[in-house]
Amino acid sequence: MHLEFRHLRTIRAIHKAGGLARAADLMNITQSALSHQVKGLEDQAGMELFVRRSKPLKLSAAGMKLLKLAEKVLPEIEALEEEFRSLQSGKSGRLHIAIECHACFEWLFPVLEQFRKAWPEVDVDIRPGLAFDALPALGREEVDVVISSDPETIPHMDFTPLFDYEPVFVASSQHPLAQKPFVEAEDFRDELLITYPVDRARLDVFSQLLTPAKVEPRGVRQVELTAVILLLVASNRGVAVLPDWVVREVRYHSDYVTRPITKGGLTRRLYAATRAEETTKPFMAHLLRLARTIPVQLQRGRAEAAEEAPTVG
């Protein structure tokens, strides 16, 4: 027996309508075409599917079995069709994010909180475990966005600028370096540097300052949580270098001081890497817009950010 979805829809429509004429109207076909379809289905089944002399038209025992199948299968098919329509219209999809920046959690969560309100049907996930192999994972479609400060020229990938930030030196207000207007590479030589547990190449203080200057701190202590890093710094157990969005409140706390890295300060830029064909998807474009604005609110304060739109060239 060769069953098609249209056969199941026919059985369901006739059962619901109670007659061929009304069922034909529901299905937007002629009654003659519907009768022909029913006869062909009964010929395949080798038995009647309807009790012909009943009013309203009723299903036979064999017809009830087909109805049971229709009521099980058709809702799943219709849900899948709706999902495909949503994908085509950009209302739903997958947004799996890999981050190469440990401190990015500080601004990424507020971004995703706003994003989910606008796109509740998009499946969102964060994949920190792919941080050191993130771009190849993007190419393999294992993730959909990579947050990185190191753009590369890769075919079929876009690196969208998000925002500029400043790596900032953080120390206890009682620390000797608190008296300096800015810190340089040599100032770290006798210090215990507290960092996130990531490779040195991913830390601005090493990649932009210490490694080029060939300076090694007295020691390095890796700590997972920003709050614990700040607690240790306040206790004068070490110093740290953190993005300015992380230290937005610390700047005004009497237990800490923040200082620029070098006289002119350091400026870095974050990017969102995406597959080129997906960059302009409606939900992806909205995510990128949020990621360009919300971190600025964290850096500068909500009132100022509302007055001054962020610009990156």
GUKE-647965 format. One line per field, with one value per residue (C-alpha): residue number from 1; residue in one letter; z, x, y. Coordinates in nm, 3 decimals, always signed. Layout:
BEGIN
num	[NUM;...]
residuo	[A;...]
Z	[Z;...]
X	[X;...]
Y	[Y;...]
//
This chain:
BEGIN
num	[1;2;3;4;5;6;7;8;9;10;11;12;13;14;15;16;17;18;19;20;21;22;23;24;25;26;27;28;29;30;31;32;33;34;35;36;37;38;39;40;41;42;43;44;45;46;47;48;49;50;51;52;53;54;55;56;57;58;59;60;61;62;63;64;65;66;67;68;69;70;71;72;73;74;75;76;77;78;79;80;81;82;83;84;85;86;87;88;89;90;91;92;93;94;95;96;97;98;99;100;101;102;103;104;105;106;107;108;109;110;111;112;113;114;115;116;117;118;119;120;121;122;123;124;125;126;127;128;129;130;131;132;133;134;135;136;137;138;139;140;141;142;143;144;145;146;147;148;149;150;151;152;153;154;155;156;157;158;159;160;161;162;163;164;165;166;167;168;169;170;171;172;173;174;175;176;177;178;179;180;181;182;183;184;185;186;187;188;189;190;191;192;193;194;195;196;197;198;199;200;201;202;203;204;205;206;207;208;209;210;211;212;213;214;215;216;217;218;219;220;221;222;223;224;225;226;227;228;229;230;231;232;233;234;235;236;237;238;239;240;241;242;243;244;245;246;247;248;249;250;251;252;253;254;255;256;257;258;259;260;261;262;263;264;265;266;267;268;269;270;271;272;273;274;275;276;277;278;279;280;281;282;283;284;285;286;287;288;289;290;291;292;293;294;295;296;297;298;299;300;301;302;303;304;305;306;307;308;309;310;311;312;313]
residuo	[M;H;L;E;F;R;H;L;R;T;I;R;A;I;H;K;A;G;G;L;A;R;A;A;D;L;M;N;I;T;Q;S;A;L;S;H;Q;V;K;G;L;E;D;Q;A;G;M;E;L;F;V;R;R;S;K;P;L;K;L;S;A;A;G;M;K;L;L;K;L;A;E;K;V;L;P;E;I;E;A;L;E;E;E;F;R;S;L;Q;S;G;K;S;G;R;L;H;I;A;I;E;C;H;A;C;F;E;W;L;F;P;V;L;E;Q;F;R;K;A;W;P;E;V;D;V;D;I;R;P;G;L;A;F;D;A;L;P;A;L;G;R;E;E;V;D;V;V;I;S;S;D;P;E;T;I;P;H;M;D;F;T;P;L;F;D;Y;E;P;V;F;V;A;S;S;Q;H;P;L;A;Q;K;P;F;V;E;A;E;D;F;R;D;E;L;L;I;T;Y;P;V;D;R;A;R;L;D;V;F;S;Q;L;L;T;P;A;K;V;E;P;R;G;V;R;Q;V;E;L;T;A;V;I;L;L;L;V;A;S;N;R;G;V;A;V;L;P;D;W;V;V;R;E;V;R;Y;H;S;D;Y;V;T;R;P;I;T;K;G;G;L;T;R;R;L;Y;A;A;T;R;A;E;E;T;T;K;P;F;M;A;H;L;L;R;L;A;R;T;I;P;V;Q;L;Q;R;G;R;A;E;A;A;E;E;A;P;T;V;G]
Z	[+0.000;-0.107;+0.135;+0.074;+0.309;+0.092;+0.165;+0.539;+0.497;+0.299;+0.572;+0.838;+0.637;+0.557;+0.920;+1.035;+0.771;+0.787;+0.410;+0.078;-0.035;+0.274;+0.291;-0.070;+0.024;+0.319;+0.095;-0.185;-0.446;-0.640;-0.496;-0.805;-0.748;-0.382;-0.469;-0.718;-0.453;-0.200;-0.453;-0.537;-0.169;-0.106;-0.408;-0.255;+0.086;-0.062;+0.162;+0.224;+0.442;+0.492;+0.586;+0.273;+0.390;+0.710;+0.762;+0.849;+0.662;+0.908;+0.890;+0.884;+1.118;+0.853;+0.804;+1.179;+1.170;+0.897;+1.094;+1.397;+1.183;+1.033;+1.376;+1.480;+1.169;+1.027;+1.331;+1.319;+0.945;+0.988;+1.272;+1.053;+0.765;+0.999;+1.122;+0.764;+0.693;+1.000;+0.886;+0.541;+0.688;+0.935;+1.246;+1.382;+1.353;+1.550;+1.717;+1.878;+1.991;+2.059;+2.252;+2.238;+2.514;+2.865;+3.001;+2.718;+2.939;+3.122;+2.823;+2.620;+2.870;+2.865;+2.483;+2.474;+2.728;+2.491;+2.190;+2.330;+2.383;+2.013;+1.878;+2.117;+1.847;+1.787;+1.966;+2.154;+2.309;+2.415;+2.346;+2.554;+2.510;+2.144;+2.231;+2.094;+1.776;+1.721;+1.363;+1.218;+1.411;+1.245;+0.904;+0.991;+1.096;+1.453;+1.576;+1.411;+1.566;+1.702;+1.924;+1.869;+1.886;+1.613;+1.270;+0.987;+0.613;+0.558;+0.247;+0.302;+0.651;+0.765;+1.060;+1.175;+1.404;+1.733;+1.963;+2.087;+2.443;+2.665;+2.868;+3.209;+3.491;+3.822;+4.161;+4.527;+4.627;+4.871;+4.597;+4.517;+4.148;+4.251;+4.265;+3.895;+3.628;+3.398;+3.399;+3.153;+3.081;+3.328;+3.613;+3.592;+3.639;+4.018;+4.030;+4.069;+3.770;+3.816;+3.486;+3.346;+3.279;+2.906;+2.686;+2.710;+2.343;+2.417;+2.697;+2.597;+2.870;+2.719;+2.348;+2.344;+2.619;+2.803;+2.525;+2.280;+2.562;+2.668;+3.026;+3.252;+3.569;+3.899;+3.884;+3.717;+3.901;+3.696;+3.834;+3.668;+3.803;+3.762;+4.111;+4.263;+4.062;+4.199;+4.552;+4.536;+4.389;+4.662;+4.918;+4.754;+4.661;+4.304;+4.010;+3.702;+3.356;+3.264;+2.985;+3.069;+3.057;+3.349;+3.570;+3.507;+3.877;+4.021;+3.893;+4.166;+4.450;+4.715;+4.743;+4.384;+4.136;+3.759;+3.537;+3.160;+3.006;+2.874;+2.855;+2.556;+2.670;+2.471;+2.246;+2.119;+1.902;+1.923;+1.615;+1.545;+1.287;+1.091;+0.775;+0.496;+0.375;+0.725;+0.826;+0.688;+0.829;+1.024;+1.364;+1.304;+1.198;+1.513;+1.733;+1.576;+1.637;+2.003;+2.038;+1.909;+2.154;+2.484;+2.565;+2.519;+2.783;+3.018;+2.933;+2.955;+3.141;+3.001;+2.982;+2.792;+2.561;+2.473;+2.368;+2.179;+1.930;+1.910;+1.596;+1.468;+1.134]
X	[+0.000;+0.143;+0.040;+0.100;+0.052;-0.240;-0.417;-0.387;-0.508;-0.808;-0.907;-0.876;-1.074;-1.364;-1.384;-1.388;-1.639;-1.875;-1.921;-1.740;-1.882;-1.777;-1.442;-1.374;-1.440;-1.200;-0.930;-1.001;-1.055;-1.361;-1.585;-1.519;-1.144;-1.190;-1.414;-1.154;-0.884;-1.091;-1.165;-0.795;-0.705;-0.971;-0.848;-0.499;-0.629;-0.853;-1.143;-1.385;-1.263;-1.607;-1.955;-2.127;-2.490;-2.422;-2.502;-2.278;-2.026;-1.840;-1.510;-1.503;-1.275;-1.000;-1.061;-1.026;-0.682;-0.578;-0.727;-0.523;-0.210;-0.306;-0.355;-0.013;+0.187;+0.031;+0.088;+0.459;+0.473;+0.290;+0.522;+0.823;+0.674;+0.623;+0.981;+1.108;+0.894;+1.043;+1.394;+1.324;+1.185;+1.474;+1.255;+1.431;+1.765;+2.077;+2.319;+2.609;+2.885;+3.252;+3.452;+3.827;+3.799;+3.739;+3.614;+3.360;+3.105;+3.073;+2.907;+2.789;+2.523;+2.348;+2.359;+2.200;+1.937;+1.818;+1.853;+1.631;+1.345;+1.345;+1.424;+1.277;+1.278;+1.654;+1.853;+2.136;+2.440;+2.791;+3.083;+3.382;+3.546;+3.614;+3.804;+4.138;+4.000;+3.712;+3.764;+3.808;+3.493;+3.313;+3.420;+3.294;+2.957;+3.001;+2.951;+2.794;+2.976;+3.329;+3.415;+3.781;+4.027;+4.243;+4.076;+4.211;+4.162;+3.968;+3.761;+3.384;+3.414;+3.328;+3.491;+3.248;+3.399;+3.211;+3.374;+3.707;+3.820;+4.114;+4.307;+4.350;+4.598;+4.424;+4.596;+4.523;+4.515;+4.796;+5.019;+5.341;+5.243;+4.925;+5.138;+5.228;+5.013;+5.057;+5.241;+5.490;+5.624;+5.913;+5.670;+5.545;+5.883;+5.853;+5.478;+5.247;+5.015;+4.663;+4.503;+4.220;+4.304;+4.372;+4.677;+4.914;+4.869;+4.503;+4.583;+4.633;+4.888;+5.119;+5.045;+5.048;+5.298;+5.507;+5.599;+5.716;+5.918;+6.059;+5.946;+5.844;+5.646;+5.762;+5.473;+5.140;+4.830;+4.532;+4.183;+3.853;+3.620;+3.652;+3.513;+3.788;+4.056;+3.931;+3.915;+4.279;+4.386;+4.202;+4.387;+4.717;+4.789;+4.877;+4.793;+4.580;+4.507;+4.139;+3.923;+3.767;+3.413;+3.507;+3.645;+3.369;+3.269;+3.616;+3.733;+3.533;+3.612;+3.858;+4.017;+4.144;+4.328;+4.315;+4.592;+4.655;+4.895;+5.181;+5.162;+4.930;+4.724;+4.641;+4.337;+4.208;+3.909;+3.673;+3.524;+3.246;+3.345;+3.058;+3.015;+2.969;+2.637;+2.488;+2.611;+2.302;+2.045;+1.792;+1.864;+2.242;+2.235;+2.037;+2.288;+2.574;+2.391;+2.337;+2.702;+2.808;+2.594;+2.542;+2.918;+2.949;+2.680;+2.894;+3.207;+3.064;+2.735;+2.384;+2.312;+2.626;+2.592;+2.238;+2.360;+2.668;+2.641;+2.952;+3.165;+3.424;+3.588]
Y	[+0.000;+0.335;+0.610;+0.979;+1.274;+1.389;+1.059;+1.119;+1.476;+1.345;+1.097;+1.367;+1.624;+1.388;+1.275;+1.638;+1.753;+1.453;+1.444;+1.466;+1.801;+1.994;+1.812;+1.911;+2.275;+2.248;+2.103;+2.349;+2.076;+1.956;+1.688;+1.478;+1.493;+1.402;+1.105;+0.982;+1.009;+0.816;+0.539;+0.509;+0.485;+0.217;+0.021;+0.021;-0.081;-0.351;-0.252;+0.030;+0.313;+0.475;+0.356;+0.485;+0.491;+0.680;+1.047;+1.213;+1.003;+0.782;+0.600;+0.222;+0.028;+0.042;+0.412;+0.473;+0.313;+0.556;+0.845;+0.744;+0.748;+1.086;+1.240;+1.116;+1.201;+1.518;+1.745;+1.659;+1.727;+2.057;+2.161;+2.083;+2.283;+2.579;+2.546;+2.554;+2.862;+3.030;+2.943;+3.084;+3.405;+3.437;+3.405;+3.098;+2.926;+2.837;+3.075;+2.890;+3.123;+3.050;+3.310;+3.365;+3.626;+3.494;+3.827;+3.855;+3.684;+4.019;+4.187;+3.887;+3.780;+4.121;+4.108;+3.763;+3.866;+4.138;+3.906;+3.630;+3.874;+3.960;+3.610;+3.351;+3.080;+3.099;+2.828;+3.004;+2.838;+2.941;+2.709;+2.824;+2.484;+2.569;+2.886;+2.767;+2.610;+2.846;+2.965;+2.616;+2.518;+2.810;+2.682;+2.334;+2.486;+2.360;+2.717;+3.020;+3.317;+3.358;+3.655;+3.741;+4.030;+3.878;+3.908;+3.698;+3.689;+3.367;+3.291;+3.296;+3.449;+3.801;+3.976;+4.246;+4.514;+4.535;+4.790;+4.920;+4.863;+4.947;+4.689;+4.855;+4.793;+4.718;+4.720;+4.778;+5.145;+5.052;+4.910;+5.107;+5.126;+5.311;+5.627;+5.609;+5.781;+5.479;+5.145;+4.999;+4.651;+4.682;+4.752;+4.394;+4.229;+4.204;+4.149;+3.850;+3.884;+3.745;+3.638;+3.433;+3.065;+3.102;+3.077;+3.375;+3.451;+3.528;+3.775;+4.138;+4.203;+3.942;+3.976;+4.357;+4.442;+4.184;+3.941;+4.213;+4.373;+4.032;+4.091;+3.803;+3.880;+3.735;+3.492;+3.425;+3.305;+3.192;+3.257;+3.168;+3.438;+3.814;+3.872;+3.657;+3.838;+4.170;+4.028;+3.919;+4.252;+4.446;+4.233;+4.335;+3.972;+4.063;+4.289;+4.236;+4.372;+4.364;+4.511;+4.845;+4.701;+4.475;+4.755;+5.008;+5.009;+4.945;+5.283;+5.454;+5.211;+5.327;+4.979;+4.986;+5.200;+5.165;+5.296;+5.306;+5.055;+5.275;+5.653;+5.655;+5.357;+5.044;+5.013;+4.685;+4.592;+4.298;+4.134;+3.887;+3.627;+3.473;+3.268;+3.523;+3.382;+3.416;+3.762;+3.937;+3.695;+3.906;+3.753;+3.756;+4.121;+4.205;+4.023;+4.219;+4.546;+4.458;+4.356;+4.697;+4.894;+4.713;+4.680;+5.056;+5.100;+4.893;+5.092;+5.442;+5.421;+5.399;+5.769;+5.856;+5.556;+5.661;+6.005;+5.890;+5.605;+5.385;+5.414;+5.173;+5.218]
//
